[in-house]
Amino acid sequence: MEDFENNHAQDLDSETIFIVSQTFKALGDPTRIRILNLLFTKECSVNEIAETLDIRQSTVSHQLRFLKNLRLVKYRREGTSLYYSHDDEHVMLILKQMIDHACHS
């Protein structure tokens, strides 16, 4: 904790605050949590995500666009299909820790 305090004793700049708040906003949505949790385990197409999580494809696409803009997910193209995966190990570790915390009894 002392290292954290020493490294972050200065006030944060507005860009950092914005990025952190948007990342927490992303993690505050149940659908985005479900999508990120799935992408933590494997790369998936939009259709795969929609089928696995029983969510409309348009909803999945909308949420993936939000997550991509925050650089939390990335994609690769294979033919006409896009395959999504997580793009930020730090955020995925936070999500995993929060899930572990919630499951801890």
FENTAHU-V324954 format. One line per field, one symbol per residue. ss: DSSP state (~ for helix, > for strand, _ for the rest). phi: phi as a letter, one per 20 degrees, with the letter a starting at -180 (. if undefined). psi: psi as a letter, one per 30 degrees, with the letter a starting at -180 (. if undefined). Layout:
ss->???
phi->???
psi->???
This chain:
ss->_~~~~~~______~~~~~~~~~~~~~~__~~~~~~~~~~~~__>>~~~~~~~~___~~~~~~~~~~~~~___>>>>>>__>>>>>>__~~~~~~~~~~~~~~~__
phi->.ffgfffcfffefffffffffffffffedgffffffffffeafbegfffgffelcggffffffffgfffeleccccecmeedddbfcbgffffffffffgffefd
psi->eeeeeefgflkkleeeeeeeeeeeeefgkeeeeeeeeefeflklleeeeeeefhkkeeeeeeeeeeeefghflllkkjbgkkkkllgjeeeeeeeeeeeeeefk.
